[in-house]
Amino acid sequence: MNDTPGPTEVSLQLRFGDMDVNRHVNNVQYARLFEEARVRSVSGWVRDGYDQVAIHLARQEIEFVTPLYYTPEPVTARVWVSRLGGSSFDFGSSLADPDGKIVALCETTVVAVNSETGKILPISEEMRAFLKTKSADPVPLRRRS
């Protein structure tokens, strides 16, 4: 496991085809960028011994802060654990343009599942202790009242 504490930063390259008719990155592409950041983060965090556990997406919320325009320069995603439950946890994520301006925030709930049986699993004490090292503040999403 990667034991560097706190959020993980991931550099992501935009594609010219990510733009829409409004000349900014299409909203659907944000979900792809956040997914790529989560996958790269988790693959860096967890190396061996967890092939019997899968994490399934249960919920995702994205807040679009400001438009992201195509650039050949990479954007930066930050990924951390924002909530830790019994068999689920939340990934907090932010996406910043090449100048460091936050363009989107994301919170994704995942559930631990046995890869062979599909049954929901409690998060092991070892994994819980590790995930706590990747914890940071809750995602500052604007909530509807």
C-alpha positions in Angstrom: 0.0 0.0 0.0 1.0 3.6 -0.6 1.3 5.1 2.9 1.7 8.7 1.9 -1.0 10.4 4.0 -3.7 12.7 2.8 -5.1 13.4 -0.7 -3.5 12.1 -3.9 -2.9 14.4 -6.8 -3.4 13.0 -10.3 -2.5 14.8 -13.5 -5.0 14.2 -16.3 -4.8 15.1 -20.0 -7.9 16.5 -21.7 -8.8 15.4 -25.2 -9.9 17.9 -27.9 -13.0 15.7 -28.3 -14.0 16.4 -24.7 -15.4 19.8 -25.8 -19.1 20.3 -26.6 -20.9 22.8 -28.8 -20.4 25.5 -26.1 -16.6 25.1 -26.6 -16.0 23.9 -23.0 -15.5 20.4 -21.6 -18.8 18.6 -21.7 -20.4 17.7 -18.3 -20.3 14.0 -19.1 -16.6 14.1 -19.4 -16.2 15.4 -15.8 -17.5 12.0 -14.6 -14.9 10.3 -16.8 -12.1 12.5 -15.4 -13.2 11.9 -11.8 -13.4 8.2 -12.5 -9.9 8.1 -13.9 -8.6 10.0 -10.9 -10.2 7.6 -8.5 -8.9 4.5 -10.4 -5.3 5.9 -10.5 -5.5 6.8 -6.9 -6.8 3.5 -5.7 -4.3 1.5 -7.8 -1.5 3.5 -6.3 -2.9 3.1 -2.7 -3.6 -0.6 -2.8 -1.2 -3.0 -4.5 -1.7 -6.6 -3.4 -4.0 -8.8 -1.4 -7.3 -7.2 -2.2 -8.4 -9.1 -5.3 -11.3 -10.6 -3.3 -12.7 -7.2 -2.6 -14.3 -4.9 -5.2 -15.7 -1.5 -4.7 -19.0 -0.7 -6.5 -20.2 2.8 -7.2 -23.4 3.6 -5.2 -23.8 7.3 -5.6 -22.0 10.3 -7.2 -22.6 14.0 -7.0 -20.7 16.5 -9.1 -20.8 20.2 -8.7 -19.8 22.3 -11.7 -18.1 25.3 -10.3 -17.0 27.0 -13.5 -16.6 26.0 -17.1 -13.4 24.1 -18.1 -12.1 24.9 -21.5 -9.9 22.6 -23.5 -6.2 23.1 -23.0 -3.2 20.9 -24.0 -1.9 21.5 -20.5 -3.0 18.8 -18.0 -5.6 19.4 -15.3 -5.2 18.2 -11.7 -7.5 16.1 -9.7 -7.2 15.6 -6.0 -8.7 12.4 -4.4 -9.2 11.7 -0.7 -11.5 9.8 1.6 -14.2 12.1 2.9 -16.4 9.7 4.9 -15.8 6.2 6.2 -18.7 3.9 7.1 -19.1 0.3 7.9 -19.1 -1.2 4.4 -19.0 2.0 2.3 -16.9 5.1 2.1 -16.9 8.4 0.1 -14.2 9.6 -2.2 -13.9 13.4 -2.2 -12.5 14.8 -5.3 -11.7 18.2 -6.9 -10.7 19.1 -10.4 -8.5 22.1 -11.1 -7.6 23.8 -14.4 -3.9 24.3 -15.3 -3.8 27.6 -13.3 -5.0 25.8 -10.2 -8.6 27.1 -10.3 -11.1 24.6 -9.0 -13.6 23.9 -11.8 -15.6 21.0 -10.2 -16.1 19.1 -7.0 -17.2 15.5 -6.7 -18.3 13.1 -3.9 -18.6 9.4 -4.8 -19.9 6.7 -2.4 -18.6 3.2 -3.0 -19.5 -0.1 -1.3 -17.1 -2.9 -0.5 -18.3 -6.2 -2.2 -17.0 -9.7 -2.3 -15.7 -10.2 -5.9 -16.9 -13.8 -6.1 -20.3 -13.7 -4.3 -21.4 -10.1 -4.8 -22.2 -9.8 -1.1 -21.6 -6.5 0.7 -18.6 -6.7 3.0 -17.7 -4.7 6.1 -14.5 -2.8 5.6 -11.7 -4.7 7.4 -9.9 -3.0 10.3 -6.7 -3.0 8.3 -8.3 -1.3 5.3 -10.2 1.1 7.7 -6.9 2.1 9.3 -5.4 2.7 5.9 -8.3 4.7 4.5 -8.1 6.9 7.5 -4.6 7.9 6.4 -6.2 9.2 3.1 -8.9 11.1 4.9 -9.4 14.9 4.5 -12.2 17.3 5.0 -15.7 16.7 3.5 -16.3 18.0 0.0 -17.5 21.6 0.2 -20.5 21.0 -2.1 -23.3 23.5 -2.0 -26.3 21.7 -0.7 -29.9 22.4 -1.8 -32.1 23.7 1.0 
